[in-house]
């Protein structure tokens, strides 16, 4: 009965903490925003949900001048599974245009079962086919002509403004293609979501193959839609890029003569010139850019004094939704605010339009009559103005607390342990992490010497790295000083003195425009290069004057060199700052280059994993979390983020019971020390009896040791035995992690081989053998098969690992 009661309480608490989402949104999706004249695109009205609408939707498609929009769907809602493996219903339209220019399909009002909703506007561009840039690639001695380019709607966006971007490929229709690859692209000064080929789930007859007629010839038209935003004002670059496709070649022979050959298509870069946001932002502005609406709700309208309230904040619209910070109340006086959390948007993050939900916990510190309004300040790039939205105040009744306020009051009943509700990874560890030094084994009673030696060693290392280079003189400086001493020791004869001075000037002061230089060289030429001038002794005052003036000219050069040397060690970028600015690739590279990989601490590898996740490579994030746990098995942040990734992406990993996660919170060495401590306790207790007289008080302690030591040893042995150890699955040197977003495991080392299973990012497996560019692996669920080596990485790297990067996802067979 008690267990049932606890279960009901936990279930009620879990339901109470679920976000209050509004009615499902009706979204729009277009297969391509950048079309050549005459090319068709599929425009979809999408209704997400398990249950189909009861009635046919009522919608009026607006007329857009010089655009053709016609319906394709005839028999009502079409049910299908979305990219996120969820059911959705859609209506489809064909869109085409024959006049180049920019167009906007306005927002469409859709009435579904009497509930009216509006879609987001859709911007697109019609491109003159004569303006396409063509390139060539060779396949089996045959030349293939193709067009490829990045396209962005705005060439001069605001810094931080999110906009659609697309990679578009045109390849001759007669050229068969088995697989369209994922682009490998460069970028500078901007953040872009991964580029993936548009899913071909339309029902458009001949248009289903996505063909386009260009200059009278049919072409494959392949779209890679994405979104991007610039990180700074000024020039930013997207590209260049390359895409590897699997082209069908050699079809001119006999039966079954076709073969697959990889071809690399090159895409030139595009440049954007971003402008900063205008000054004069209102109070409360953070980073919101776009057009938004805000809705604030709360289930609690009547609470007891001291109880918190949960506020659900929904921000919908178009813009940088994935980077928004939670709106704040305009008046926090008398309230205790806890850190807000945002619901994970998943694949919707790549879209411009949608909704993000925040959950804010608040507790009144005194009697309150209402939850204060929340404020959202955003910049509207269409109007070039800042806008402020305020929600309505929510009436609230705070009743006096009924808890007894007497001394000795009963302890309140303990609540069930809360479940983890992570919707994102934990943040980076900003505390400075020193490099690991070599471990030294010392007796237990000398353990305090270990940190002292580490501190001394680190101080010596810091002194050598930071101060030592500044104390070392440059070889040029040493040579200059040596030659200057030779000048000072030059003979007092006029010819010898000016010959030595002239040599010093030509070697070290040749670029100086000081009049003394010209005067001294002229004197040298007069004295040394004329045979009719008799050798005489130089006047002492003249010698001192020349030496003094030359020292004045030469000294600033030495000081300038020292100043440059002092600044040489301060050019390394702060990785934490790069992470906060959204330059996750630069941050990961800086953390990895902060020292030899063997000496990087677990905190640094954890931060690299966070940078990989933010970069859009969850597989490499899981890899670096495992590398951090390899150094520190009890690292709590790495273990928690690893659980989050495995839960979010469905990674194939070792399934462990909760008690093993609890054991891992304590380092394995501590559990082992319990066993050794119990042995020492027994040995000491046994020796106490022959070493003491009967009745000695210390014998009571030894008797207690006989009772405590077995319990301590049992606890240590059990924890030691059940401690989570991935090495029991496979030796560490053979463990590899799937770093691509979705790797296809096949029955043989060939892309044409049948599929065994799809391994999500972060899956753990054992490498059994290698064959060329393929590896035969075994997963923790007993599945085995072949994977491309590019899809996996060893947990123990071979040499210095490369910084994380976006990894291409293998297509499933249905999309190949």
C-alpha positions in Angstrom: 0.0 0.0 0.0 2.8 2.4 0.9 4.5 1.6 -2.5 1.3 2.3 -4.4 0.8 5.6 -2.5 4.4 6.6 -3.3 3.9 5.7 -6.9 0.8 7.9 -7.2 2.5 10.8 -5.6 5.5 10.5 -8.0 3.1 10.2 -11.0 1.2 13.3 -9.9 4.4 15.3 -9.4 5.6 14.2 -12.9 2.4 15.3 -14.5 2.5 18.6 -12.7 5.9 19.4 -14.0 5.0 18.7 -17.7 5.0 21.8 -19.8 1.6 23.2 -20.7 1.8 23.3 -24.5 -0.7 25.2 -26.6 -2.7 23.6 -29.4 -0.5 22.0 -32.1 0.9 24.5 -34.5 0.2 24.4 -38.2 3.5 24.8 -40.0 4.5 25.4 -43.6 7.4 23.7 -45.4 8.7 24.3 -48.9 11.0 21.9 -50.7 13.2 24.7 -52.0 13.3 28.5 -51.5 15.6 29.1 -54.5 14.2 28.0 -57.9 15.3 28.6 -61.4 12.6 29.9 -63.8 10.0 27.2 -64.4 11.2 24.9 -61.6 8.5 23.6 -59.3 8.7 23.3 -55.5 6.4 21.6 -53.1 4.6 23.8 -50.5 3.2 21.8 -47.6 0.7 22.7 -44.9 1.6 20.4 -41.9 -0.6 19.5 -38.9 1.4 17.5 -36.3 -0.4 15.0 -34.1 -1.4 11.4 -33.7 -5.1 11.9 -34.5 -6.3 13.2 -37.8 -8.6 16.3 -37.9 -12.2 15.4 -37.9 -13.1 17.7 -40.8 -11.4 18.8 -44.0 -9.3 22.0 -43.4 -10.7 25.3 -44.6 -8.0 27.5 -46.1 -7.8 30.1 -48.8 -4.5 30.1 -50.7 -3.6 33.8 -51.4 -2.7 34.8 -54.9 0.8 36.1 -55.4 1.5 38.1 -58.5 3.7 36.2 -61.1 3.7 33.0 -58.9 1.7 29.9 -59.8 0.3 28.1 -56.7 -1.9 25.0 -57.4 -3.1 22.2 -55.1 -1.7 18.7 -55.4 -3.5 16.9 -52.5 -6.9 15.8 -53.6 -8.1 13.2 -51.1 -7.9 15.2 -47.8 -5.1 15.0 -45.2 -2.2 12.8 -46.1 -0.8 10.9 -43.1 2.9 10.3 -42.9 5.9 10.0 -40.4 8.0 13.1 -40.0 11.8 13.3 -39.9 11.5 13.2 -36.1 9.6 9.8 -36.3 6.3 11.4 -35.4 2.9 11.3 -37.1 1.8 14.3 -39.0 -0.8 15.3 -41.6 -0.2 17.5 -44.6 -1.7 19.3 -47.6 0.5 19.9 -50.6 0.7 22.6 -53.3 3.0 23.1 -56.3 4.7 26.5 -56.6 6.5 27.8 -59.7 7.5 31.1 -61.2 8.8 32.3 -64.6 9.9 35.9 -63.6 13.1 36.3 -61.6 12.8 38.1 -58.3 12.0 37.8 -54.6 8.5 36.7 -53.6 6.6 36.2 -50.3 3.7 33.8 -49.9 1.7 35.5 -47.1 0.5 33.8 -43.9 -2.4 31.4 -44.5 -5.3 31.1 -42.1 -6.3 27.4 -41.7 -9.5 26.4 -39.9 -9.2 22.9 -38.5 -12.2 21.5 -36.6 -13.4 25.1 -36.0 -10.0 26.2 -34.5 -8.3 28.9 -36.6 -4.6 29.0 -36.9 -2.2 30.9 -39.1 0.9 29.6 -40.9 4.2 31.6 -41.2 4.9 33.5 -44.4 7.2 31.8 -46.9 9.9 33.8 -48.7 11.4 32.4 -51.9 13.5 33.6 -54.9 13.2 32.9 -58.6 16.6 32.8 -60.3 17.3 33.5 -63.9 18.7 30.2 -65.4 21.2 32.2 -67.4 22.8 33.4 -64.1 23.8 29.9 -62.9 27.5 29.2 -62.5 28.6 25.9 -64.1 31.4 23.6 -63.3 32.7 20.2 -64.6 33.7 16.9 -63.0 35.1 13.8 -64.7 33.6 10.3 -64.4 35.1 7.3 -66.3 36.6 9.7 -68.8 33.3 11.4 -69.3 32.7 15.1 -68.5 29.7 16.0 -66.4 28.5 19.6 -66.3 26.8 20.7 -63.1 25.8 23.9 -61.2 26.1 24.3 -57.4 25.9 27.3 -55.2 25.0 28.5 -51.7 21.9 30.9 -51.6 20.9 33.3 -48.9 17.8 35.6 -48.9 19.7 38.5 -47.3 23.2 39.5 -48.2 23.3 42.2 -45.6 21.6 40.8 -42.5 21.8 42.1 -39.0 24.4 40.4 -36.8 22.6 37.6 -35.0 19.7 37.6 -37.4 18.6 34.1 -38.4 17.7 33.5 -42.1 17.1 30.6 -44.5 20.1 29.4 -46.5 20.2 26.7 -49.0 22.8 24.7 -51.0 21.4 23.9 -54.4 22.7 21.3 -56.9 21.8 20.8 -60.5 23.0 17.6 -62.2 22.1 16.2 -65.7 19.0 14.0 -65.4 20.6 11.2 -67.5 23.3 10.9 -64.8 22.2 8.3 -62.2 22.9 9.0 -58.6 22.7 6.4 -55.9 23.4 8.6 -52.9 23.6 12.3 -52.3 26.2 13.1 -49.7 26.4 15.6 -46.9 28.4 18.7 -47.7 31.7 19.4 -45.9 31.9 23.2 -45.7 33.9 25.9 -44.2 32.5 29.0 -42.5 33.9 32.2 -40.9 31.9 34.5 -38.7 28.6 32.7 -38.8 26.7 29.7 -37.3 24.8 27.4 -39.7 22.7 24.3 -39.0 23.8 21.1 -40.8 22.9 20.9 -44.5 20.9 17.7 -45.4 19.2 16.8 -48.7 15.5 17.7 -48.7 13.4 14.6 -48.0 11.5 13.5 -51.1 8.1 12.7 -49.6 5.9 14.6 -52.0 3.2 13.1 -54.2 3.6 15.2 -57.2 3.8 12.6 -60.0 6.7 13.5 -62.3 7.7 16.2 -59.9 8.4 13.7 -57.2 11.9 13.1 -58.6 12.6 16.9 -58.3 13.5 17.7 -61.8 14.2 21.1 -63.4 14.5 22.2 -67.0 17.5 24.5 -67.6 18.3 25.8 -71.0 16.1 23.1 -72.6 17.7 20.1 -70.8 16.4 18.2 -67.8 18.4 18.3 -64.6 18.2 16.7 -61.1 17.4 19.6 -58.7 18.6 18.7 -55.1 18.1 21.1 -52.2 20.0 21.2 -49.0 18.0 23.6 -46.8 19.3 25.0 -43.6 19.4 28.2 -41.5 22.2 30.4 -40.4 23.0 33.6 -38.5 26.1 35.8 -38.4 28.1 36.1 -35.2 29.6 39.5 -35.8 29.2 42.7 -37.7 31.2 42.9 -40.9 32.2 40.3 -43.5 31.3 36.7 -43.0 31.8 33.7 -45.3 29.9 30.5 -45.9 31.9 28.0 -47.9 33.7 26.8 -49.9 32.2 23.4 -49.7 32.4 20.0 -51.3 29.8 17.2 -51.7 30.5 13.6 -52.4 27.9 11.8 -54.4 27.7 8.2 -55.4 27.2 8.4 -59.2 26.2 5.4 -61.4 28.7 5.1 -64.2 29.8 2.5 -66.7 26.3 1.8 -68.0 27.4 1.4 -71.6 28.5 -2.3 -71.3 26.6 -5.5 -71.0 24.2 -6.8 -68.4 24.8 -5.6 -64.8 27.7 -3.5 -66.0 26.7 -0.4 -64.0 29.1 0.6 -61.2 29.1 3.2 -58.5 31.8 5.8 -58.4 32.2 8.6 -55.8 32.4 12.1 -57.4 33.2 15.3 -55.5 31.3 18.4 -56.5 32.9 21.7 -55.5 30.7 24.6 -54.3 32.1 28.2 -54.2 31.8 30.4 -51.1 29.4 33.3 -50.6 30.1 36.4 -48.6 27.7 38.3 -46.4 28.2 41.8 -44.9 26.4 42.0 -41.6 25.4 45.2 -39.9 25.2 45.8 -36.2 21.9 46.3 -34.4 20.9 50.0 -34.1 21.7 51.6 -30.7 19.0 52.5 -28.2 17.8 49.1 -27.2 15.0 49.3 -24.6 15.4 47.9 -21.1 15.2 44.1 -21.0 16.6 43.4 -24.5 18.9 40.4 -24.7 19.3 38.8 -28.1 15.8 38.2 -29.7 15.7 39.1 -33.4 12.6 38.4 -35.5 8.9 38.7 -35.1 7.4 37.0 -32.0 4.3 36.6 -29.8 4.3 35.7 -26.1 1.8 33.8 -24.0 2.1 33.3 -20.3 0.0 30.8 -18.3 0.0 29.2 -14.9 -2.1 26.4 -13.4 -1.7 27.7 -9.9 -4.1 30.5 -9.1 -4.4 29.7 -5.4 -1.5 28.7 -3.2 -0.4 28.5 0.4 2.2 30.9 1.8 5.7 29.5 1.0 4.5 27.4 -2.0 6.0 28.0 -5.4 4.1 28.6 -8.7 5.0 27.3 -12.1 4.7 29.7 -15.0 4.6 28.4 -18.6 6.0 31.0 -21.1 5.4 30.3 -24.8 7.2 32.4 -27.4 6.1 31.8 -31.0 6.9 33.4 -34.3 9.8 33.6 -36.7 13.5 34.3 -35.8 16.3 33.0 -33.6 14.0 30.9 -31.4 16.7 28.3 -30.5 18.9 31.1 -29.0 16.2 33.0 -27.1 16.6 33.7 -23.4 13.5 33.3 -21.2 11.5 36.5 -20.8 11.6 37.9 -17.3 8.9 39.5 -15.1 8.9 43.3 -15.1 8.8 43.4 -11.3 10.6 40.8 -9.2 10.2 42.7 -5.9 8.8 40.2 -3.3 9.5 37.1 -5.5 12.2 34.4 -5.4 13.0 33.4 -9.0 14.6 30.1 -9.9 16.5 29.4 -13.1 14.2 28.9 -16.0 14.4 26.0 -18.4 13.5 25.6 -22.0 11.9 22.6 -23.7 14.1 20.9 -26.2 13.0 21.7 -29.8 15.0 18.9 -31.5 15.0 19.1 -35.3 12.7 22.1 -35.2 15.8 24.2 -34.3 16.7 24.3 -38.0 13.4 26.0 -38.8 12.8 29.8 -38.8 9.3 29.5 -37.5 7.9 27.7 -34.5 7.4 27.9 -30.8 9.7 27.5 -27.7 8.3 26.9 -24.3 10.0 28.0 -21.0 9.2 27.0 -17.5 9.7 29.4 -14.7 9.5 28.6 -11.0 8.6 31.5 -8.7 8.0 31.7 -5.0 6.3 34.7 -3.3 8.2 36.0 -0.4 5.2 37.9 0.9 1.5 38.0 0.2 0.9 38.7 -3.5 -2.3 39.4 -5.4 -1.0 38.6 -8.9 1.9 37.1 -10.9 3.6 40.1 -12.5 3.5 40.5 -16.3 6.4 39.1 -18.3 8.3 41.2 -20.8 9.9 40.2 -24.2 11.9 42.8 -26.0 13.0 41.9 -29.6 14.4 43.6 -32.7 12.2 43.4 -35.8 14.5 43.4 -38.8 11.6 44.0 -41.2 10.7 47.3 -39.4 14.2 48.1 -38.2 12.8 48.9 -34.8 12.8 47.4 -31.3 9.4 46.0 -30.1 8.3 45.3 -26.5 5.6 42.7 -25.6 4.0 42.5 -22.2 1.8 39.7 -21.0 -1.1 40.2 -18.7 -0.8 39.9 -15.0 -2.2 36.6 -13.7 -4.5 36.9 -10.6 -3.1 34.9 -7.6 -4.5 34.2 -4.2 -1.9 33.4 -1.4 -3.5 31.8 1.6 -1.9 31.7 5.0 0.2 28.6 5.7 -1.4 25.9 7.8 1.9 24.4 8.9 2.4 24.4 12.7 4.9 27.0 14.0 5.6 25.4 17.3 8.9 24.1 18.6 9.5 20.4 18.1 7.2 20.2 15.1 7.2 16.9 13.3 9.6 16.6 10.4 7.7 16.9 7.1 7.2 13.7 5.1 10.0 13.2 2.5 8.9 13.6 -1.1 9.8 11.1 -3.8 13.2 11.5 -5.5 12.7 13.7 -8.5 13.4 12.4 -12.0 15.9 14.0 -14.3 14.0 16.2 -16.8 17.0 17.5 -18.7 16.2 19.1 -22.0 19.8 20.1 -22.8 23.4 19.4 -21.7 25.0 20.9 -18.7 27.2 24.0 -19.3 30.9 24.1 -19.6 33.2 24.1 -16.6 34.7 27.6 -16.4 37.1 27.0 -13.6 40.7 26.9 -14.8 41.8 23.3 -15.4 45.5 22.6 -15.1 47.2 19.9 -17.2 47.5 16.5 -15.6 51.0 15.7 -14.4 52.6 12.2 -14.1 51.3 10.2 -11.2 53.8 9.3 -8.4 53.2 6.3 -6.1 54.0 7.2 -2.5 53.2 5.5 0.8 49.9 6.4 2.3 51.4 8.4 5.2 53.2 10.6 2.7 50.1 11.6 0.7 50.4 15.2 1.6 53.7 15.3 -0.3 51.9 14.6 -3.5 49.9 17.9 -3.8 53.0 19.8 -2.6 55.1 18.3 -5.3 52.4 19.0 -7.9 52.2 22.6 -6.8 56.0 23.0 -7.0 56.1 21.2 -10.3 53.3 23.4 -11.7 55.0 26.6 -10.4 58.3 25.5 -12.1 56.4 24.7 -15.3 54.6 28.0 -15.2 57.8 29.9 -14.5 59.5 28.2 -17.4 56.6 28.7 -19.8 55.6 32.3 -19.0 58.7 34.0 -17.5 61.6 31.9 -18.9 61.1 33.1 -22.6 61.1 36.7 -21.5 64.4 36.3 -19.6 66.1 34.6 -22.5 67.8 37.0 -24.8 67.3 36.8 -28.5 70.4 35.7 -30.5 70.3 38.9 -32.6 70.3 40.9 -29.4 73.3 39.0 -28.0 75.1 39.5 -31.3 74.2 43.2 -31.3 75.5 43.7 -27.8 78.7 41.8 -28.6 79.4 44.0 -31.6 78.6 47.1 -29.6 81.3 46.1 -27.0 83.7 45.7 -29.9 82.9 49.2 -31.1 83.5 50.6 -27.6 86.9 48.7 -27.5 87.9 49.9 -31.0 91.4 51.5 -31.2 91.8 55.2 -30.8 93.1 55.6 -34.4 90.6 57.4 -36.6 90.5 54.8 -39.4 90.1 51.8 -37.1 87.4 53.5 -35.0 85.2 54.7 -37.9 85.6 51.4 -39.7 84.2 49.6 -36.6 81.4 52.2 -36.2 80.5 52.0 -39.9 80.3 48.2 -39.8 77.9 48.3 -36.7 75.7 51.0 -38.4 75.4 49.0 -41.7 74.5 45.8 -39.8 72.0 47.1 -37.2 71.0 50.7 -38.0 70.9 50.7 -41.8 67.2 51.8 -41.9 67.6 54.7 -39.4 67.2 58.3 -40.8 69.0 60.0 -37.9 71.4 62.7 -39.2 74.2 61.3 -37.0 74.1 58.1 -39.1 74.6 59.9 -42.3 77.3 62.1 -40.7 79.2 59.2 -39.3 79.1 57.2 -42.5 80.3 60.2 -44.5 83.1 60.6 -42.0 83.9 56.9 -42.3 84.1 57.2 -46.1 86.3 60.2 -45.9 88.7 58.6 -43.4 88.8 55.0 -44.5 88.4 55.0 -48.3 90.9 57.7 -49.2 94.6 56.9 -49.4 95.7 60.5 -49.1 94.3 60.9 -45.6 97.0 60.2 -42.9 96.2 57.9 -40.0 95.8 60.0 -36.8 94.5 59.5 -33.3 90.8 60.4 -32.8 89.9 63.2 -30.4 88.6 61.7 -27.1 85.6 64.1 -27.0 84.6 63.3 -30.6 84.8 59.5 -29.8 82.6 59.9 -26.7 80.1 62.0 -28.7 79.7 59.4 -31.5 79.4 56.5 -29.0 76.8 58.3 -26.9 74.7 59.2 -29.9 74.9 55.7 -31.3 73.9 54.2 -28.0 70.8 56.5 -27.9 69.8 55.3 -31.4 70.5 51.6 -30.8 68.8 51.4 -27.3 65.2 51.9 -28.5 65.6 48.9 -30.9 66.5 46.7 -28.0 63.6 47.9 -25.9 61.2 47.4 -28.8 62.4 43.9 -29.3 61.9 43.1 -25.6 58.4 44.5 -25.7 57.5 42.3 -28.7 59.0 39.3 -26.9 56.9 40.1 -23.8 53.7 40.0 -25.9 54.6 36.7 -27.7 53.0 34.5 -25.0 49.6 36.3 -24.9 48.2 35.5 -28.3 46.3 32.3 -27.4 42.6 32.7 -27.5 40.4 32.1 -24.4 38.3 29.0 -25.3 35.6 29.8 -22.8 35.1 33.2 -24.4 34.9 31.6 -27.9 32.3 29.2 -26.6 30.2 32.0 -25.2 30.4 33.8 -28.5 29.1 30.8 -30.4 32.4 29.9 -32.0 32.2 26.3 -30.8 34.7 24.9 -33.3 37.3 27.5 -32.3 36.6 26.7 -28.6 37.1 23.0 -29.0 40.3 23.5 -31.0 41.7 25.9 -28.3 40.9 23.4 -25.5 42.6 20.5 -27.3 45.6 22.6 -28.1 46.0 23.8 -24.5 48.5 21.0 -23.9 49.4 17.5 -25.0 46.4 15.3 -25.1 47.8 12.9 -22.5 47.9 15.7 -20.0 44.4 17.2 -20.6 42.2 16.8 -17.6 38.7 15.4 -17.5 37.1 18.9 -17.2 38.8 20.0 -20.5 37.6 16.9 -22.4 34.1 17.5 -20.9 34.2 21.1 -22.3 35.3 19.8 -25.7 32.2 17.4 -25.7 30.0 20.4 -24.9 31.5 22.3 -27.8 30.9 19.3 -30.1 27.3 19.1 -29.1 26.7 22.8 -29.7 28.5 22.5 -33.0 25.9 19.9 -34.1 27.9 16.8 -33.7 26.3 14.7 -30.8 28.4 11.7 -31.7 31.7 13.4 -31.0 30.1 14.9 -27.9 29.4 11.4 -26.6 33.0 10.4 -27.5 34.6 13.2 -25.5 32.2 12.5 -22.5 33.5 8.9 -22.5 37.1 10.2 -22.8 36.5 12.4 -19.8 35.0 9.4 -17.8 38.1 7.4 -18.8 40.2 9.8 -16.8 37.7 10.4 -14.0 35.0 7.7 -13.8 33.2 9.7 -11.2 33.0 12.9 -13.2 29.3 13.8 -12.5 28.8 16.3 -15.3 30.2 14.0 -18.0 28.1 11.1 -16.8 24.9 13.2 -16.6 25.4 14.6 -20.1 26.2 11.1 -21.4 22.9 9.8 -20.0 21.1 12.8 -21.6 22.6 12.1 -25.1 21.9 8.4 -24.9 18.3 9.1 -23.9 17.8 11.8 -26.5 19.3 10.0 -29.5 18.5 6.4 -28.5 22.2 5.4 -28.6 23.1 1.7 -28.3 25.0 1.5 -25.1 25.5 -0.6 -22.0 22.2 -0.5 -20.0 23.0 -0.2 -16.3 20.7 -0.3 -13.3 20.4 2.8 -11.2 22.4 1.4 -8.3 25.5 1.3 -10.6 25.1 4.9 -11.4 24.9 5.6 -7.7 28.2 3.6 -7.1 29.9 5.6 -9.9 29.4 8.8 -7.9 32.3 7.6 -5.7 35.7 6.9 -7.3 36.6 3.2 -7.6 39.8 3.8 -5.7 37.7 4.7 -2.6 35.9 1.4 -2.7 39.2 -0.4 -3.1 40.6 1.5 -0.2 37.8 0.1 2.0 39.0 -3.4 1.3 42.7 -2.6 2.1 41.7 -0.6 5.2 39.7 -3.5 6.5 42.7 -5.9 6.0 44.9 -3.5 7.9 42.3 -3.2 10.7 42.3 -7.0 11.1 46.1 -7.2 11.1 46.4 -4.4 13.7 43.6 -5.9 15.8 45.3 -9.3 15.8 48.7 -7.8 16.8 47.1 -5.8 19.6 46.4 -8.8 21.8 49.9 -10.2 22.1 51.3 -6.7 22.4 49.2 -5.6 25.3 48.3 -6.9 28.8 44.9 -8.3 29.6 42.3 -5.7 30.4 43.9 -3.0 28.3 41.4 -0.6 26.9 42.8 -0.7 23.4 41.7 -4.4 23.2 38.1 -3.1 23.2 38.9 -1.1 20.1 40.4 -4.2 18.5 37.3 -6.2 19.2 35.2 -3.5 17.5 37.6 -3.8 14.5 36.8 -7.5 14.2 33.1 -6.4 13.7 33.6 -3.3 11.6 36.3 -4.6 9.3 34.3 -7.5 7.7 31.4 -5.1 7.1 33.7 -2.5 5.5 35.4 -5.2 3.4 32.0 -6.6 2.3 30.9 -3.1 1.2 34.1 -2.5 -0.7 34.1 -5.9 -2.4 30.5 -5.6 -3.5 30.9 -2.1 -4.8 34.2 -3.1 -6.5 32.5 -6.1 -8.2 29.4 -4.2 -9.4 31.2 -0.9 -10.2 30.3 0.1 -13.9 33.3 -0.9 -16.0 33.0 -0.7 -19.8 36.2 -2.7 -20.1 34.1 -5.8 -19.3 32.3 -5.3 -22.6 35.5 -4.8 -24.6 39.1 -3.8 -23.9 39.5 0.0 -23.9 41.8 -0.1 -26.9 39.0 -1.8 -28.9 36.1 0.4 -27.9 34.9 2.8 -30.5 32.0 5.3 -30.6 29.7 6.2 -33.5 30.4 9.8 -34.3 28.1 10.3 -37.3 24.5 11.3 -36.7 23.1 8.0 -37.9 25.4 5.2 -39.1 24.0 2.4 -41.3 25.5 -1.0 -40.2 25.6 -3.4 -43.2 26.2 -7.1 -43.7 29.3 -6.6 -45.8 31.9 -4.0 -46.4 30.0 -2.3 -49.2 27.4 0.4 -49.4 25.2 -1.8 -51.6 25.1 -4.6 -48.9 21.9 -5.1 -47.0 21.3 -3.1 -43.8 21.6 -4.7 -40.4 20.7 -1.9 -38.1 20.9 1.9 -37.9 23.3 3.0 -35.1 22.5 6.5 -33.6 25.1 9.0 -32.6 27.0 8.1 -29.5 26.5 4.3 -29.8 29.2 2.2 -28.2 30.7 -0.8 -30.0 33.8 -3.0 -30.2 36.0 -3.1 -33.3 36.8 -6.7 -34.2 38.6 -6.2 -37.5 39.3 -3.8 -40.3 39.1 -4.1 -44.1 40.1 -1.1 -46.2 37.8 1.8 -45.2 35.4 -0.5 -43.3 35.4 -1.9 -39.8 33.6 -5.0 -38.5 32.1 -4.1 -35.1 30.0 -5.6 -32.3 27.4 -3.6 -30.4 26.3 -3.9 -26.8 23.0 -5.4 -28.0 24.8 -8.3 -29.7 24.3 -6.9 -33.2 27.3 -7.1 -35.5 28.1 -5.7 -38.9 30.3 -3.5 -41.1 30.6 0.3 -40.6 32.7 2.9 -42.6 35.8 3.9 -40.6 34.7 7.6 -41.0 31.7 6.9 -38.9 33.5 5.8 -35.7 36.3 7.0 -33.5 38.4 5.1 -30.9 37.8 6.2 -27.3 41.6 6.0 -26.8 42.8 8.2 -29.7 45.8 7.3 -31.8 47.9 10.4 -31.4 46.6 14.0 -31.0 42.9 14.0 -31.9 41.5 16.5 -34.4 38.9 19.1 -33.2 35.3 18.1 -33.5 33.5 18.7 -36.8 30.1 18.0 -38.4 29.9 14.4 -39.4 27.7 13.3 -42.4 24.8 11.0 -41.5 24.4 7.8 -43.6 21.1 7.7 -45.4 18.7 5.0 -44.7 17.9 2.6 -47.6 14.5 4.2 -48.1 16.2 7.5 -48.9 19.3 6.2 -50.8 
